[in-house]
C-alpha cells in the first residue's frame, strides 16, 4: 500500500471505502439533512459525529480486526463523517431557504444561495 494511502486506510482500502465512506458517510449525510430539517445549529452536527465516529471505529474493530484504540483512524473516520454530514446539512439548508423564503433568497449553486436583488 502507498504511504499516502496509509493516512486513511488501515489494511484494505475497500473496507475503508465501503464501511467508512458508503455506510458511515451515508448515515452522516442523513443525519445532516435531519438536523437541517429541524433547524438545528450546525455545531450540533459536528458534536453528533463524534459518537458516530466511535461507532464506526468499533465496526472496523469488530468486523475487520481494526485497531479500536487508534486515535489517528478515529479522527480520519470522524472527519469523513463530518464532511458527509456537512454536505447533507448544507444541501438541505439551501433547499429550505430558497423554497420557504423565495422572496428573500435565490439558489446560486447546489450548496449556496444569495440574497434576491
DSSP file (Angstrom, degrees, kcal/mol; ACC not computed):
  #  RESIDUE AA STRUCTURE BP1 BP2  ACC     N-H-->O    O-->H-N    N-H-->O    O-->H-N    TCO  KAPPA ALPHA  PHI   PSI    X-CA   Y-CA   Z-CA
    1    1 A X              0   0    0      0, 0.0     5,-0.1     0, 0.0    11,-0.0   0.000 360.0 360.0 360.0 142.6    0.0    0.0    0.0
    2    2 A X     >  -     0   0    0      1,-0.1     4,-1.1     3,-0.0     0, 0.0  -0.247 360.0-119.8 -65.2 155.3    1.2    3.5   -0.8
    3    3 A X  T  4 S+     0   0    0      1,-0.2     3,-0.3     2,-0.2     4,-0.3   0.890 112.6  50.9 -65.4 -39.5    2.5    5.7    2.1
    4    4 A X  T >4 S+     0   0    0      1,-0.2     3,-1.0     2,-0.2     4,-0.3   0.834 106.2  56.1 -68.6 -30.6   -0.1    8.4    1.5
    5    5 A X  G >> S+     0   0    0      1,-0.2     4,-2.3     2,-0.2     3,-1.4   0.797  94.3  67.3 -71.3 -27.5   -2.9    5.9    1.5
    6    6 A X  G 3< S+     0   0    0     -4,-1.1    -1,-0.2    -3,-0.3    -2,-0.2   0.630  86.0  71.6 -69.7 -11.4   -1.9    4.6    4.9
    7    7 A X  G <4 S+     0   0    0     -3,-1.0    -1,-0.3    -4,-0.3    -2,-0.2   0.818 115.7  20.6 -67.5 -29.8   -3.0    8.0    6.3
    8    8 A X  T <4 S+     0   0    0     -3,-1.4     2,-0.4    -4,-0.3    -2,-0.2   0.751 119.8  57.6-107.5 -32.9   -6.6    7.0    5.7
    9    9 A X     <  -     0   0    0     -4,-2.3    -1,-0.1     1,-0.2     4,-0.1  -0.855  52.7-162.2-116.0 135.3   -6.7    3.2    5.5
   10   10 A X  S    S-     0   0    0     -2,-0.4    -1,-0.2     2,-0.2     3,-0.1   0.986  80.7 -30.0 -73.6 -67.3   -5.6    0.6    8.0
   11   11 A X  S    S+     0   0    0      1,-0.3     2,-0.5     0, 0.0    -2,-0.1   0.740 127.1  32.4-120.1 -51.2   -5.3   -2.6    5.9
   12   12 A X     >  -     0   0    0      1,-0.1     4,-1.6   -11,-0.0     3,-0.4  -0.954  55.3-152.8-122.9 123.8   -7.7   -2.6    3.0
   13   13 A X  H  > S+     0   0    0     -2,-0.5     4,-2.5     1,-0.2     5,-0.2   0.798  97.4  60.4 -65.2 -26.2   -8.8    0.4    1.0
   14   14 A X  H  > S+     0   0    0      2,-0.2     4,-2.8     1,-0.2     5,-0.3   0.882 102.4  51.2 -68.5 -37.0  -12.1   -1.4    0.1
   15   15 A X  H  >>S+     0   0    0     -3,-0.4     4,-2.5     2,-0.2     5,-0.7   0.929 112.3  46.8 -63.7 -44.6  -13.0   -1.8    3.7
   16   16 A X  I  X>S+     0   0    0     -4,-1.6     5,-1.7     3,-0.2     4,-1.2   0.925 114.5  47.5 -61.8 -44.7  -12.4    1.9    4.3
   17   17 A X  I  <>S+     0   0    0     -4,-2.5     5,-2.0     3,-0.2    -2,-0.2   0.938 120.3  35.4 -64.2 -48.3  -14.4    2.9    1.1
   18   18 A X  I  <>S+     0   0    0     -4,-2.8     5,-2.3     3,-0.2     6,-0.2   0.952 127.0  34.0 -74.8 -49.2  -17.4    0.7    1.8
   19   19 A X  I  <>S+     0   0    0     -4,-2.5     5,-2.3    -5,-0.3    -3,-0.2   0.947 130.2  28.0 -75.7 -48.6  -17.6    0.9    5.6
   20   20 A X  I  <XS+     0   0    0     -4,-1.2     5,-1.4    -5,-0.7    -3,-0.2   0.957 130.5  31.6 -80.6 -52.3  -16.5    4.5    6.3
   21   21 A X  I   <S+     0   0    0     -5,-1.7    -3,-0.2     3,-0.2     5,-0.2   0.952 129.3  30.6 -76.1 -49.3  -17.4    6.3    3.1
   22   22 A X  I  ><S+     0   0    0     -5,-2.0     4,-1.6    -6,-0.2    -3,-0.2   0.985 132.3  25.4 -77.6 -58.9  -20.5    4.5    2.0
   23   23 A X  I  ><S+     0   0    0     -5,-2.3     4,-2.2     2,-0.2    -3,-0.2   0.973 132.1  35.8 -73.1 -54.2  -22.2    3.3    5.2
   24   24 A X  I  ><S+     0   0    0     -5,-2.3     4,-2.5     1,-0.2    -3,-0.2   0.917 120.4  48.8 -65.8 -42.9  -20.9    5.8    7.7
   25   25 A X  H  ><S+     0   0    0     -5,-1.4     4,-2.6     2,-0.2    -1,-0.2   0.870 110.5  51.9 -65.0 -36.3  -21.0    8.7    5.2
   26   26 A X  H  X S+     0   0    0     -4,-1.6     4,-2.2     2,-0.2    -1,-0.2   0.914 111.1  46.6 -65.2 -42.6  -24.5    7.8    4.2
   27   27 A X  H  X S+     0   0    0     -4,-2.2     4,-2.1     2,-0.2    -2,-0.2   0.904 114.1  48.1 -64.9 -41.1  -25.6    7.8    7.8
   28   28 A X  H  X S+     0   0    0     -4,-2.5     4,-2.4     2,-0.2    -2,-0.2   0.894 109.2  53.4 -66.8 -39.5  -23.8   11.1    8.4
   29   29 A X  H  X S+     0   0    0     -4,-2.6     4,-2.1     1,-0.2    -2,-0.2   0.926 111.1  46.1 -59.9 -45.9  -25.4   12.6    5.3
   30   30 A X  H  X S+     0   0    0     -4,-2.2     4,-2.3     1,-0.2    -1,-0.2   0.857 110.5  53.4 -66.5 -35.1  -28.9   11.6    6.5
   31   31 A X  H  X S+     0   0    0     -4,-2.1     4,-2.4     2,-0.2    -2,-0.2   0.897 108.0  51.3 -65.2 -39.4  -28.1   13.0   10.0
   32   32 A X  H  X S+     0   0    0     -4,-2.4     4,-2.0     2,-0.2    -2,-0.2   0.917 110.9  47.3 -62.8 -43.7  -27.0   16.3    8.4
   33   33 A X  H  X S+     0   0    0     -4,-2.1     4,-2.3     1,-0.2    -2,-0.2   0.898 111.6  51.7 -63.8 -40.0  -30.3   16.5    6.5
   34   34 A X  H  X S+     0   0    0     -4,-2.3     4,-1.6     2,-0.2    -2,-0.2   0.904 110.1  47.6 -65.9 -41.9  -32.3   15.6    9.6
   35   35 A X  H  <>S+     0   0    0     -4,-2.4     5,-2.6     1,-0.2    -1,-0.2   0.881 112.4  49.4 -68.1 -36.5  -30.7   18.3   11.7
   36   36 A X  H ><5S+     0   0    0     -4,-2.0     3,-1.5     1,-0.2    -2,-0.2   0.885 107.3  55.5 -67.7 -37.2  -31.2   20.9    9.0
   37   37 A X  H 3<5S+     0   0    0     -4,-2.3    -1,-0.2     1,-0.3    -2,-0.2   0.875 108.5  47.9 -61.9 -37.1  -34.8   19.9    8.7
   38   38 A X  T 3<5S-     0   0    0     -4,-1.6    -1,-0.3    -5,-0.1    -2,-0.2   0.348 114.4-119.1 -84.5   6.6  -35.3   20.6   12.4
   39   39 A X  T < 5 +     0   0    0     -3,-1.5    -3,-0.2     1,-0.2     2,-0.2   0.824  56.6 162.1  58.4  35.1  -33.5   24.0   12.1
   40   40 A X      < -     0   0    0     -5,-2.6    -1,-0.2    -6,-0.1     5,-0.0  -0.506  44.5 -96.4 -80.3 153.9  -30.8   22.8   14.5
   41   41 A X    >>  -     0   0    0     -2,-0.2     3,-0.8     1,-0.1     4,-0.7  -0.332  27.9-118.9 -71.0 155.7  -27.5   24.8   14.6
   42   42 A X  H >> S+     0   0    0      1,-0.2     4,-1.3     2,-0.2     3,-0.8   0.829 107.7  65.5 -64.3 -34.7  -24.5   23.5   12.6
   43   43 A X  H 3> S+     0   0    0      1,-0.3     4,-1.7     2,-0.2    -1,-0.2   0.821  94.7  60.0 -62.4 -29.5  -22.3   23.0   15.6
   44   44 A X  H <> S+     0   0    0     -3,-0.8     4,-2.3     1,-0.2    -1,-0.3   0.872  99.3  57.5 -63.6 -35.6  -24.6   20.3   16.9
   45   45 A X  H <X S+     0   0    0     -3,-0.8     4,-1.0    -4,-0.7    -1,-0.2   0.923 106.4  47.2 -60.7 -45.0  -24.0   18.3   13.8
   46   46 A X  H  < S+     0   0    0     -4,-1.3     4,-0.5     1,-0.2     3,-0.3   0.852 110.5  53.5 -66.7 -33.2  -20.2   18.2   14.4
   47   47 A X  H >X S+     0   0    0     -4,-1.7     3,-0.9     1,-0.2     4,-0.6   0.881 106.8  52.3 -66.5 -37.8  -20.9   17.2   18.0
   48   48 A X  H 3X S+     0   0    0     -4,-2.3     4,-1.1     1,-0.2    -1,-0.2   0.686  97.7  66.6 -73.1 -18.2  -23.0   14.3   16.9
   49   49 A X  H 3X S+     0   0    0     -4,-1.0     4,-2.3    -3,-0.3    -1,-0.2   0.705  87.3  69.6 -76.9 -18.1  -20.3   13.0   14.5
   50   50 A X  H <> S+     0   0    0     -3,-0.9     4,-1.9    -4,-0.5    -1,-0.2   0.962 103.5  39.1 -66.8 -51.8  -18.0   12.1   17.5
   51   51 A X  H  X S+     0   0    0     -4,-0.6     4,-2.4     1,-0.2    -1,-0.2   0.859 115.5  54.2 -66.8 -30.6  -20.2    9.2   18.8
   52   52 A X  H  X S+     0   0    0     -4,-1.1     4,-2.2     2,-0.2    -1,-0.2   0.896 107.9  50.1 -66.8 -37.6  -20.9    8.1   15.2
   53   53 A X  H  X S+     0   0    0     -4,-2.3     4,-2.2     2,-0.2    -2,-0.2   0.876 110.1  50.5 -64.7 -37.7  -17.1    8.1   14.5
   54   54 A X  H  X S+     0   0    0     -4,-1.9     4,-2.0     2,-0.2    -2,-0.2   0.900 110.3  49.5 -67.1 -40.1  -16.6    5.9   17.7
   55   55 A X  H  X S+     0   0    0     -4,-2.4     4,-2.0     2,-0.2    -2,-0.2   0.895 111.1  49.7 -64.8 -39.5  -19.3    3.5   16.5
   56   56 A X  H  X S+     0   0    0     -4,-2.2     4,-2.2     2,-0.2    -2,-0.2   0.894 108.7  52.1 -66.2 -39.8  -17.7    3.3   13.1
   57   57 A X  H  X S+     0   0    0     -4,-2.2     4,-2.1     1,-0.2    -1,-0.2   0.885 108.1  52.7 -62.8 -37.7  -14.3    2.6   14.7
   58   58 A X  H  X S+     0   0    0     -4,-2.0     4,-3.3     2,-0.2     5,-0.3   0.890 107.2  51.8 -64.8 -38.6  -16.0   -0.2   16.7
   59   59 A X  H  X>S+     0   0    0     -4,-2.0     4,-2.5     2,-0.2     5,-0.6   0.904 108.6  50.6 -64.7 -39.8  -17.4   -1.7   13.5
   60   60 A X  H  X5S+     0   0    0     -4,-2.2     6,-1.9     1,-0.2     4,-1.5   0.917 115.3  44.6 -59.7 -41.8  -13.9   -1.6   12.0
   61   61 A X  H  X5S+     0   0    0     -4,-2.1     4,-1.1     4,-0.3    -2,-0.2   0.942 118.7  39.3 -67.9 -49.1  -12.6   -3.4   15.1
   62   62 A X  H  <5S+     0   0    0     -4,-3.3    -2,-0.2     2,-0.2    -3,-0.2   0.843 125.5  33.3 -76.5 -33.3  -15.3   -6.0   15.4
   63   63 A X  H  <5S+     0   0    0     -4,-2.5    -3,-0.2    -5,-0.3    -1,-0.2   0.835 134.8  19.4 -91.0 -34.5  -15.8   -6.9   11.8
   64   64 A X  H  <<S-     0   0    0     -4,-1.5    -3,-0.2    -5,-0.6    -2,-0.2   0.181 100.9-109.2-127.5  17.3  -12.3   -6.5   10.3
   65   65 A X     <  +     0   0    0     -4,-1.1    -4,-0.3    -6,-0.2    -3,-0.1   0.848  59.3 166.1  57.4  38.8   -9.9   -6.6   13.3
   66   66 A X        -     0   0    0     -6,-1.9     2,-0.8    -9,-0.1    -1,-0.1  -0.245  49.1 -85.2 -75.1 171.8   -9.1   -3.0   13.1
   67   67 A X    >   -     0   0    0      1,-0.2     3,-0.9     2,-0.1    -6,-0.1  -0.718  38.3-167.8 -83.3 111.5   -7.3   -1.1   15.8
   68   68 A X  T 3  S+     0   0    0     -2,-0.8    -1,-0.2     1,-0.2    -7,-0.1   0.855  83.8  48.0 -69.5 -36.4  -10.0    0.1   18.3
   69   69 A X  T 3  S+     0   0    0    -12,-0.0     2,-0.7     4,-0.0    -1,-0.2   0.301  77.2 125.9 -91.0   9.9   -7.8    2.5   20.2
   70   70 A X    <>  -     0   0    0     -3,-0.9     4,-1.6     1,-0.2     5,-0.1  -0.585  37.2-173.2 -76.3 111.3   -6.3    4.2   17.2
   71   71 A X  H  > S+     0   0    0     -2,-0.7     4,-2.6     2,-0.2     5,-0.2   0.874  83.8  59.3 -67.5 -37.7   -6.8    8.0   17.6
   72   72 A X  H  > S+     0   0    0      1,-0.2     4,-2.0     2,-0.2    -1,-0.2   0.936 110.2  38.9 -57.7 -51.1   -5.4    8.6   14.2
   73   73 A X  H  > S+     0   0    0      2,-0.2     4,-2.7     1,-0.2    -1,-0.2   0.798 112.9  57.4 -75.0 -27.6   -8.0    6.4   12.4
   74   74 A X  H  X S+     0   0    0     -4,-1.6     4,-2.6     2,-0.2    -2,-0.2   0.936 109.5  45.1 -63.5 -45.6  -10.8    7.6   14.7
   75   75 A X  H  X S+     0   0    0     -4,-2.6     4,-2.4     2,-0.2    -2,-0.2   0.907 113.3  50.8 -64.3 -41.7  -10.0   11.2   13.7
   76   76 A X  H  X S+     0   0    0     -4,-2.0     4,-2.0    -5,-0.2    -2,-0.2   0.943 112.9  45.1 -61.3 -48.3   -9.8   10.2   10.0
   77   77 A X  H  X S+     0   0    0     -4,-2.7     4,-2.3     1,-0.2    -2,-0.2   0.915 113.5  50.2 -61.5 -43.2  -13.2    8.4   10.2
   78   78 A X  H  X S+     0   0    0     -4,-2.6     4,-2.6     1,-0.2    -1,-0.2   0.862 108.6  51.9 -66.9 -36.1  -14.8   11.3   12.1
   79   79 A X  H  X S+     0   0    0     -4,-2.4     4,-2.1     2,-0.2    -1,-0.2   0.884 109.4  49.7 -67.3 -37.8  -13.6   13.8    9.5
   80   80 A X  H  X S+     0   0    0     -4,-2.0     4,-2.0     2,-0.2    -2,-0.2   0.921 113.2  47.2 -64.0 -43.0  -15.0   11.8    6.7
   81   81 A X  H  X S+     0   0    0     -4,-2.3     4,-2.7     1,-0.2    -2,-0.2   0.901 110.4  52.1 -64.1 -41.6  -18.3   11.6    8.6
   82   82 A X  H  X S+     0   0    0     -4,-2.6     4,-2.5     1,-0.2    -1,-0.2   0.881 108.8  50.7 -64.1 -37.6  -18.2   15.4    9.3
   83   83 A X  H  X S+     0   0    0     -4,-2.1     4,-1.9     2,-0.2    -1,-0.2   0.918 112.7  45.6 -66.4 -42.9  -17.7   16.1    5.6
   84   84 A X  H  X S+     0   0    0     -4,-2.0     4,-2.2     2,-0.2    -2,-0.2   0.900 114.4  48.7 -66.5 -40.0  -20.6   14.0    4.6
   85   85 A X  H  X S+     0   0    0     -4,-2.7     4,-2.6     1,-0.2    -2,-0.2   0.901 109.8  51.5 -66.6 -40.7  -22.8   15.4    7.3
   86   86 A X  H  X S+     0   0    0     -4,-2.5     4,-2.6     2,-0.2    -1,-0.2   0.886 109.4  51.0 -63.7 -38.4  -21.9   19.0    6.4
   87   87 A X  H  X S+     0   0    0     -4,-1.9     4,-2.5     2,-0.2     5,-0.2   0.938 112.1  45.8 -64.4 -46.7  -22.8   18.3    2.8
   88   88 A X  H  X S+     0   0    0     -4,-2.2     4,-1.9     1,-0.2    -2,-0.2   0.900 114.2  49.4 -61.7 -41.5  -26.2   16.9    3.7
   89   89 A X  H  X S+     0   0    0     -4,-2.6     4,-2.5     2,-0.2    -2,-0.2   0.930 113.1  45.6 -62.7 -47.5  -26.8   19.8    6.1
   90   90 A X  H  X S+     0   0    0     -4,-2.6     4,-2.5     2,-0.2     5,-0.2   0.903 111.0  51.6 -68.9 -41.3  -25.9   22.4    3.5
   91   91 A X  H  X S+     0   0    0     -4,-2.5     4,-1.8    -5,-0.2    -1,-0.2   0.922 114.6  44.0 -60.1 -43.4  -27.9   20.9    0.7
   92   92 A X  H  X S+     0   0    0     -4,-1.9     4,-2.5    -5,-0.2    -2,-0.2   0.894 112.4  51.9 -69.1 -39.8  -31.0   20.7    2.9
   93   93 A X  H  X S+     0   0    0     -4,-2.5     4,-2.6     2,-0.2     5,-0.2   0.892 109.2  49.6 -66.4 -39.5  -30.5   24.2    4.3
   94   94 A X  H  X S+     0   0    0     -4,-2.5     4,-2.1     2,-0.2     5,-0.2   0.918 112.2  48.6 -63.5 -42.9  -30.2   25.7    0.8
   95   95 A X  H  X S+     0   0    0     -4,-1.8     4,-1.6    -5,-0.2     5,-0.3   0.905 112.6  49.0 -63.6 -40.8  -33.4   23.9   -0.3
   96   96 A X  H  X S+     0   0    0     -4,-2.5     4,-2.7     1,-0.2     5,-0.4   0.948 112.8  45.6 -62.6 -49.7  -35.1   25.2    2.9
   97   97 A X  H  X S+     0   0    0     -4,-2.6     4,-1.2     1,-0.2     8,-0.3   0.870 115.8  45.1 -66.6 -37.0  -34.1   28.8    2.5
   98   98 A X  H  < S+     0   0    0     -4,-2.1    -1,-0.2    -5,-0.2    -2,-0.2   0.742 120.1  39.0 -82.9 -21.6  -34.9   29.0   -1.2
   99   99 A X  H  < S+     0   0    0     -4,-1.6     3,-0.5    -5,-0.2    -2,-0.2   0.818 121.5  40.5 -93.9 -34.4  -38.3   27.3   -1.0
  100  100 A X  H  < S+     0   0    0     -4,-2.7    -3,-0.2    -5,-0.3    -2,-0.2   0.763 129.4  29.1 -84.4 -24.9  -39.6   28.7    2.2
  101  101 A X    >X  +     0   0    0     -4,-1.2     4,-2.3    -5,-0.4     3,-1.4  -0.461  68.2 152.2-130.0  61.6  -38.3   32.3    1.6
  102  102 A X  T 34 S+     0   0    0     -3,-0.5    -1,-0.1     1,-0.3    -2,-0.1   0.736  73.1  59.3 -68.4 -20.0  -38.3   32.7   -2.2
  103  103 A X  T 34 S+     0   0    0      1,-0.1    -1,-0.3    -3,-0.1     3,-0.1   0.643 115.7  34.6 -79.9 -13.7  -38.8   36.4   -1.9
  104  104 A X  T <4 S+     0   0    0     -3,-1.4    12,-3.0    -7,-0.2     2,-0.3   0.773 119.4  35.9-105.0 -36.5  -35.6   36.8    0.0
  105  105 A X  E  <  -A  115   0A   0     -4,-2.3     2,-0.4    -8,-0.3    -1,-0.2  -0.908  53.3-164.3-129.5 148.1  -33.2   34.1   -1.4
  106  106 A X  E     -A  114   0A   0      8,-2.5     8,-2.5    -2,-0.3     2,-0.3  -0.984  33.6-108.7-128.0 141.5  -32.4   32.6   -4.7
  107  107 A X  E     +A  113   0A   0     -2,-0.4     6,-0.3     6,-0.2     3,-0.1  -0.528  33.9 176.3 -71.7 126.3  -30.4   29.4   -5.2
  108  108 A X  E     -     0   0A   0      4,-2.2     2,-0.2     1,-0.4     5,-0.2   0.879  67.4 -15.5 -95.2 -55.0  -26.9   30.1   -6.6
  109  109 A X  E >  S-A  112   0A   0      3,-1.7     3,-0.8     0, 0.0    -1,-0.4  -0.729  84.5 -82.7-133.5-173.9  -25.4   26.6   -6.7
  110  110 A X  T 3  S+     0   0    0     -2,-0.2   -16,-0.2     1,-0.2   -15,-0.1   0.795 130.6  32.0 -65.2 -26.5  -26.4   23.3   -5.0
  111  111 A X  T 3  S+     0   0    0    -17,-0.1     2,-0.3   -18,-0.1    -1,-0.2   0.236 117.4  54.6-116.9  12.9  -24.6   24.4   -1.8
  112  112 A X  E <   -A  109   0A   0     -3,-0.8    -4,-2.2   -21,-0.0    -3,-1.7  -0.997  50.1-174.5-147.3 151.8  -25.1   28.2   -1.8
  113  113 A X  E     -A  107   0A   0     -2,-0.3     2,-0.3    -6,-0.3    -6,-0.2  -0.919  10.6-156.4-136.2 163.8  -27.8   30.8   -2.0
  114  114 A X  E     -A  106   0A   0     -8,-2.5    -8,-2.5    -2,-0.3     2,-0.1  -0.907  32.4 -82.2-138.1 164.5  -27.7   34.5   -2.2
  115  115 A X  E     -A  105   0A   0     -2,-0.3     2,-0.5   -10,-0.2   -10,-0.3  -0.415  48.4-111.4 -65.9 140.6  -30.0   37.5   -1.5
  116  116 A X              0   0    0    -12,-3.0    -1,-0.1     1,-0.1   -11,-0.0  -0.630 360.0 360.0 -74.1 125.8  -32.5   38.2   -4.1
  117  117 A X              0   0    0     -2,-0.5    -1,-0.1    -3,-0.0    -2,-0.1   0.463 360.0 360.0 -84.5 360.0  -31.6   41.6   -5.7
